[in-house]
């Protein structure tokens, strides 16, 4: 069962309310996405910690409903 981009964005924004989220469906199959997430919650965190926050926001759907997610994360300037 694939996820759509709006579901991914909603989950991320639920966990990171100030996030600016851009989702791109890479293969058109609802399984392979790229996401750019900008949030003040990332300030001072390593890239790994930033990605862990995003994966936590997806509530265990990675590897199941969502097969692949290429992430770019940053804090706002």
C-alpha positions as CSV (number, residue, x, y, z in Angstrom):
1,X,0.0,0.0,0.0
2,X,1.7,3.2,-1.3
3,X,1.6,6.6,0.3
4,X,0.8,9.8,-1.5
5,X,2.9,13.0,-1.2
6,X,0.1,14.8,0.8
7,X,0.2,12.1,3.5
8,X,4.0,12.3,3.8
9,X,3.8,16.1,4.1
10,X,1.0,16.0,6.7
11,X,2.9,13.6,8.9
12,X,6.1,15.7,8.8
13,X,4.2,18.9,9.5
14,X,2.4,17.2,12.3
15,X,5.7,16.5,14.1
16,X,7.5,19.7,12.8
17,X,4.7,22.3,12.6
18,X,7.0,25.1,11.3
19,X,8.5,22.9,8.5
20,X,8.6,23.9,4.9
21,X,8.1,20.6,3.1
22,X,8.5,19.9,-0.6
23,X,7.8,16.3,-1.8
24,X,8.6,14.9,-5.2
25,X,7.4,11.5,-6.4
26,X,10.6,10.2,-8.1
27,X,9.1,7.2,-9.9
28,X,5.4,7.9,-10.1
29,X,4.7,4.8,-8.1
30,X,3.9,6.2,-4.7
31,X,6.9,4.3,-3.2
32,X,9.9,6.4,-4.1
33,X,10.0,10.1,-3.0
34,X,12.4,12.9,-2.4
35,X,11.7,15.4,0.3
36,X,13.2,18.7,1.2
37,X,12.4,19.7,4.8
38,X,13.4,23.0,6.4
39,X,12.6,23.5,10.1
40,X,13.9,25.5,13.0
41,X,13.9,22.2,15.0
42,X,17.0,21.2,13.0
43,X,19.1,24.1,14.3
44,X,22.3,22.8,15.8
45,X,21.6,19.2,15.0
46,X,23.7,17.0,12.8
47,X,22.3,15.8,9.5
48,X,21.8,12.4,10.9
49,X,19.7,13.7,13.8
50,X,17.7,15.9,11.4
51,X,16.9,12.8,9.3
52,X,16.0,10.8,12.4
53,X,13.4,13.5,13.3
54,X,11.9,13.2,9.9
55,X,11.8,9.4,10.0
56,X,10.3,9.5,13.5
57,X,7.5,11.8,12.1
58,X,6.7,9.1,9.5
59,X,5.6,6.8,12.4
60,X,7.2,3.6,11.2
61,X,5.9,3.8,7.6
62,X,9.5,3.7,6.2
63,X,10.2,0.3,4.7
64,X,6.5,-0.5,4.6
65,X,4.0,1.9,3.1
66,X,6.9,4.1,2.0
67,X,9.7,2.2,0.4
68,X,12.3,5.0,-0.3
69,X,12.6,8.6,0.8
70,X,15.7,10.7,-0.3
71,X,16.0,13.5,2.3
72,X,17.5,17.0,2.2
73,X,17.1,18.7,5.6
74,X,18.2,22.1,6.9
75,X,17.4,24.8,9.4
76,X,16.2,28.1,8.0
77,X,18.8,30.8,7.4
